Amino acid sequence: MRIAVANDHAGFPIKKAVIEAIEASGNEVLDLGAYTDERSDFPDFGEKAGRAIISGQADRAVVMCGSGIGICMTVSKMKGIYAGLCHDIYSAHQGVEHDGMNVLCMGGQIIGPTLAKEIVTSFLNAKVMDVDRYQNRISKIKAIESEFFK
């Protein structure tokens, strides 16, 4: 898979670990910045990641800001983006398996590099489960999305 990575300055502290985890999992990285810890705005980078998925440049994305909340809100405003804020391993894979999550959001001021690697690996190894109850729930999410994104 091709994985977009995007972060602001506050997500930068865990970026290297995120990229290492993606590469160690045998996936390709599409690095969309920020490339330094110089102050920057998370909406700019969340938008880049969302657009990469929508355009087909990336299959999934990992995005980071200080708490993970702002960048999660940003990417969630885009049709076809199913983002989740995860600071634990279980949520990272369960969000994909049960909910069809395609963007992992994390806070660079909340977790450290070691945990970030484990969360990213869990996210990347997960596949959407072909179970009726989960598929039905994902369909309901998409129906709501269709109403508000015409």
HUGIGI-V854048 format. One record per backbone hydrogen bond with DSSP energy under -0.5 kcal/mol. CO is the residue of the C=O (numbers start at 0). NH is the residue of the N-H. Records with the same first field share a line. If there is no record, write none. Layout:
CO: NH / NH
//
This chain:
0: 2 / 27
1: 3 / 58 / 59
2: 29
3: 61
4: 31
5: 63
7: 10 / 11
10: 13
11: 14 / 15
13: 17
14: 18
15: 19
16: 20
17: 21
18: 22
19: 23
20: 24
21: 26
22: 25
27: 2
28: 30
29: 4 / 31
32: 6
39: 41
40: 43 / 44
41: 45
42: 46
43: 47
44: 48
45: 49
46: 50
47: 51
48: 52
49: 53
50: 54
51: 55 / 56 / 57
52: 55
59: 3
60: 103
61: 5
62: 105
63: 7
64: 107
65: 108
67: 71
68: 72
69: 73
70: 74
71: 75
73: 76
74: 77
77: 80
79: 81
80: 82
81: 101 / 102
83: 85 / 104
87: 91
88: 92
89: 93
90: 94
92: 96
93: 97 / 98
94: 98 / 100
95: 99
96: 128
101: 60
102: 83 / 104
103: 62
104: 85
105: 64 / 107
106: 109 / 110
111: 115
112: 116
113: 117
114: 118
115: 119
116: 120
117: 121
118: 122
119: 123
120: 124
121: 125
122: 125
128: 130
130: 133 / 134
131: 135
132: 136
133: 137
134: 138
135: 139
136: 140
137: 141
138: 142
139: 143
140: 144
141: 145
142: 146
143: 147
144: 148
147: 149
//
